[in-house]
Amino acid sequence: MIIIKQYKNIIISIGILFYMLNVNAQDVHFSQFNETPQLLNPGATGVYNGYIRGIVNYKNQWMAMGNEFNTMAASFDIPMFDYNERKAHLGAGLNFFSDKAGDSKFGLTQVNLCLAGIIPVSKESKFSMGLSIGGAQQKADLNSAVWANQYTGQGFDPTINSGETTTSTAFFYADLGAGIYYEYNNSKSTLDRNENKRFAFGVAYYHLNQPKQKYFSVEEKLYGKLVVNVNGHFDKTGSKISILPSAIYFMQGPNMEITAGCAVRYRIKNGTKITGFYSESGIALGVHYRLNDAIIPQLYYQVKDFSIGISYDLNISSYKQASKLNGGIEVSLKYHILKGALFKRKNML
């Protein structure tokens, strides 16, 4: 029993490692995937009805294994030269993410620059093509790790020489991605309120250059990743209720992931259209399902130019005996100046 207790954390760690590699191995992504547009598709950069958009995301995952995963991301994007929305223009953005786990802080840090060409194809729809160019660092610090020869029979003694000559490792690589994105927006604005009828669809492919991953003497190429996503916002005419469906599909090497769900939004307050003194506010509650992995309840609240999202992954996979349904909590914070008031652009200039 003593030996089992001593090795409990190691067994859990090895188990989750094999689970990730063999079942759900994917790049960094979030359960609130609609709040990470540039991570899903560089073609979505600058494709929104506004002037400025900034988003911060945080996720804490796999707390049951003791040394959980911590993932942070931030993005900023703007439409450029869109003075006439019926003419082609650009979208530009920058995004960052960092993912670390375990005693060794093994993880990835990456910065990407995104640029999209946006082409209106009709009064209600637009098509865009985007490119993502980034640099990444994979890093691990093994100074806090313990090794088999440090086990004394009663526990691990980190003062015993492990015999390992390398206690830290890091490597850099360049990364390329591209995507296409389509949005249909038949939203109408009156002096009383906005009425949104919007639908978007995107396809992207990341790691076009197949960057090399090097761990000590092992070197492999990173699998390319296909991302297909769809989302919508449909206001019910004459009501304060909106329906927000969304779904996403990932395929990377032999692994794939599907997440789909829907949220219902209630409009608390309409925004003013003339003065722009206050913007629309609302609250949304929904749930998504990640195939064979998790049920994800979500809550969103918007007030003025800010919105916050909170979700939690309830793990229902084969790992649930160890996780006890614990997956991870996730928070997003978004600042977005939308095109609501007629004179808001004048106030910004």
LINURMO-V181940 format. One record per backbone hydrogen bond with DSSP energy under -0.5 kcal/mol. CO is the residue of the C=O (numbers start at 0). NH is the residue of the N-H. If there is no record, write none. Layout:
# LINURMO-V181940
[[CO;NH] [CO;NH]]
This chain:
# LINURMO-V181940
[[0;4] [1;5] [2;6] [4;7] [6;10] [7;11] [8;12] [9;13] [10;14] [11;15] [12;16] [13;17] [14;18] [15;19] [16;20] [17;21] [18;22] [18;23] [30;32] [31;34] [32;35] [35;38] [35;39] [36;40] [40;43] [41;44] [43;46] [45;47] [47;49] [48;338] [51;336] [52;76] [53;334] [54;74] [55;332] [56;72] [57;330] [58;70] [59;328] [60;68] [61;64] [62;65] [64;66] [65;67] [66;101] [67;101] [68;60] [69;99] [70;58] [71;97] [72;56] [73;95] [74;54] [75;93] [76;52] [77;91] [79;89] [82;84] [83;86] [88;117] [89;79] [90;115] [91;77] [92;113] [93;75] [94;111] [95;73] [96;109] [97;71] [98;107] [99;69] [100;105] [101;104] [103;140] [105;100] [106;138] [107;98] [108;136] [109;96] [110;134] [111;94] [112;132] [113;92] [114;130] [115;90] [115;117] [116;118] [116;128] [117;88] [117;119] [118;126] [123;184] [124;120] [124;121] [125;182] [126;118] [127;180] [128;116] [129;178] [130;114] [131;176] [132;112] [133;174] [134;110] [135;172] [136;108] [137;170] [138;106] [139;141] [139;168] [140;143] [141;144] [146;149] [147;150] [149;151] [149;156] [154;151] [155;157] [156;159] [164;166] [166;141] [166;142] [168;139] [170;137] [172;135] [174;133] [175;206] [175;207] [176;131] [177;204] [178;129] [179;202] [180;127] [181;200] [182;125] [182;184] [183;198] [187;194] [192;189] [194;187] [195;234] [196;185] [197;232] [198;183] [199;230] [200;181] [201;228] [202;179] [203;226] [204;177] [205;224] [206;209] [210;221] [211;213] [212;214] [212;219] [213;215] [214;217] [217;214] [219;212] [223;252] [224;205] [225;250] [226;203] [227;248] [228;201] [229;246] [230;199] [232;197] [232;234] [233;242] [234;236] [235;238] [239;266] [240;235] [241;264] [242;233] [243;262] [244;231] [245;260] [246;229] [247;258] [248;227] [249;256] [250;225] [251;254] [254;251] [256;249] [257;290] [258;247] [259;288] [260;245] [261;286] [262;243] [263;284] [264;241] [265;267] [265;282] [268;280] [272;341] [273;342] [277;271] [280;267] [280;268] [281;301] [282;265] [283;299] [284;263] [285;297] [286;261] [287;295] [288;259] [288;290] [289;292] [289;293] [292;315] [292;316] [293;289] [294;296] [294;313] [295;287] [296;311] [297;285] [298;309] [299;283] [300;307] [301;281] [302;305] [304;335] [305;302] [306;333] [307;300] [308;331] [309;298] [310;329] [311;296] [311;313] [312;314] [312;326] [312;327] [313;294] [316;319] [317;320] [318;321] [318;322] [319;323] [322;325] [324;314] [326;61] [327;312] [328;59] [329;310] [330;57] [331;308] [332;55] [333;306] [334;53] [335;337] [336;50] [336;51] [337;339] [340;343] [342;346] [343;347] [344;348]]
